Amino acid sequence: MQNYSTLKGNEGFSLIELMVVVAIIGILAAVVFPSYQSVMERGNRSELTVYASMIVMRQEQFFSENLSYTSDLIGEEGLNLGTNVSTTSKGHAEVSVTPANCDPADILNRCTGYVISVIRDFNGSVSDTLLRCSVLTLDNLGVKGVDSTGGTVEECWR
């Protein structure tokens, strides 16, 4: 039979040791989680900017062939994307193109400008920063913009 003094070294963790470990994990989570959210938000915004840049590329290709920009993203007479909705891992982005600088005197009604609006539709809850950058705009001159929900161009297009 073993006595109590020899078993004392095999007791396991004390409650204080366990609480110290839980506190350390809590502190690490409090520091790491906001950084993780920030990285995810920038990744989600980059999906919008990449999609807008792809539309710009297609518009310039269309302009070089037709001497006009188009607002038709779907049809074969336009950019032939098949849809104006891009499905991403975090939701959908809907794109609209508004023609600008159109000449009504021109028989073909050619437009020498456009404004692309990429509107993000999120699945689930998102942070305020991401909501402020949910609508991005880009025109044919490369001027970047955001909607009026409070985000700045620098914040949303970085």
C-alpha positions in Angstrom: 0.0 0.0 0.0 1.3 3.4 -0.9 1.2 6.2 1.4 -0.2 9.7 0.7 3.2 11.4 0.3 4.2 9.2 -2.7 1.0 9.9 -4.5 1.1 13.6 -4.1 3.4 14.1 -7.1 0.8 12.5 -9.5 -2.1 14.8 -8.8 -2.4 16.4 -12.2 -3.1 20.1 -12.8 -4.3 22.4 -10.1 -7.2 24.7 -10.7 -4.8 27.8 -10.7 -2.6 26.3 -13.4 -5.7 25.6 -15.5 -7.0 29.1 -15.1 -3.6 30.6 -16.0 -3.6 28.6 -19.3 -7.2 29.7 -20.0 -6.3 33.3 -19.4 -3.3 33.1 -21.7 -5.4 31.6 -24.5 -8.0 34.3 -23.9 -5.4 37.1 -24.2 -3.9 35.5 -27.4 -7.4 35.2 -28.9 -8.2 38.8 -28.1 -5.0 39.9 -29.9 -5.2 37.6 -32.9 -8.9 37.6 -33.8 -9.1 41.3 -34.8 -6.0 40.9 -37.0 -7.6 37.8 -38.6 -10.8 39.8 -39.3 -8.8 42.6 -40.9 -7.1 40.2 -43.2 -10.4 38.6 -44.2 -12.0 42.0 -44.9 -9.1 43.0 -47.1 -9.4 39.6 -48.9 -13.1 40.2 -49.5 -12.5 43.7 -50.8 -9.8 42.4 -53.1 -12.4 40.1 -54.7 -14.4 43.2 -55.6 -11.4 45.0 -57.0 -10.3 42.0 -59.1 -13.8 41.6 -60.5 -14.0 45.4 -61.4 -10.5 45.2 -63.0 -11.7 42.2 -65.1 -14.7 44.2 -66.4 -12.3 47.1 -67.2 -10.1 44.8 -69.3 -13.2 43.5 -71.2 -14.5 47.0 -71.7 -11.2 48.1 -73.2 -11.1 45.1 -75.5 -14.7 45.9 -76.6 -13.7 49.5 -77.2 -10.8 48.6 -79.4 -13.1 46.5 -81.6 -16.2 48.8 -81.6 -14.9 52.3 -80.8 -17.5 52.5 -78.0 -18.0 51.1 -74.6 -21.0 48.9 -73.7 -23.4 48.5 -70.8 -24.3 45.0 -71.9 -22.4 42.6 -69.7 -24.4 39.5 -70.6 -25.2 39.4 -74.3 -23.0 38.4 -77.2 -23.3 42.0 -78.5 -21.7 43.2 -75.3 -19.0 41.7 -73.1 -20.5 38.2 -73.2 -19.9 37.4 -69.6 -23.1 35.3 -69.4 -24.1 36.9 -66.1 -23.6 40.1 -64.2 -23.2 38.3 -60.9 -19.9 36.9 -59.7 -20.2 34.1 -57.1 -17.5 34.3 -54.5 -16.7 32.4 -51.3 -18.4 35.0 -49.2 -21.4 35.9 -51.3 -22.2 37.4 -54.7 -21.0 40.6 -56.4 -23.3 42.2 -58.8 -21.9 44.5 -61.5 -23.5 47.2 -63.5 -22.0 49.4 -66.1 -23.4 52.9 -66.8 -22.4 54.4 -70.1 -21.0 57.9 -70.0 -20.1 60.5 -72.6 -22.6 59.1 -75.1 -23.1 61.1 -78.3 -26.9 61.3 -79.1 -26.0 62.8 -82.5 -24.0 59.7 -83.5 -26.2 57.2 -85.4 -24.6 54.3 -83.4 -24.9 56.3 -80.1 -21.3 55.5 -79.2 -20.2 56.0 -75.7 -16.6 57.0 -74.8 -16.9 56.5 -71.1 -18.4 54.3 -68.5 -18.7 53.8 -64.7 -18.6 50.3 -63.3 -20.4 49.7 -60.0 -19.6 46.5 -58.1 -22.1 45.8 -55.4 -21.3 43.1 -52.8 -24.1 41.0 -51.4 -22.9 39.3 -48.3 -23.9 36.0 -46.8 -24.2 36.2 -43.0 -23.0 39.0 -40.7 -20.1 41.2 -41.6 -18.3 44.0 -39.9 -19.0 47.7 -40.3 -15.7 48.2 -42.3 -16.7 45.7 -44.9 -20.2 47.1 -45.2 -18.7 50.6 -45.8 -16.9 49.1 -48.8 -19.7 47.1 -50.2 -20.1 49.2 -53.3 -17.0 50.2 -55.4 -17.0 52.2 -58.6 -14.4 52.6 -61.3 -14.6 54.6 -64.5 -12.9 54.4 -67.8 -10.2 56.9 -66.7 -9.3 54.7 -63.7 -10.9 57.0 -61.1 -11.9 54.8 -58.2 -14.8 55.6 -55.9 -17.0 54.1 -53.2 -20.7 54.6 -52.3 -21.8 57.0 -49.7 -21.9 54.7 -46.7 -18.8 56.1 -45.1 -15.9 54.2 -46.5 -13.0 56.2 -48.1 -11.4 55.4 -51.4 -8.1 54.7 -49.7 -9.6 52.4 -47.2 -11.8 50.4 -49.7 -9.4 50.1 -52.7 -6.2 49.1 -50.8 
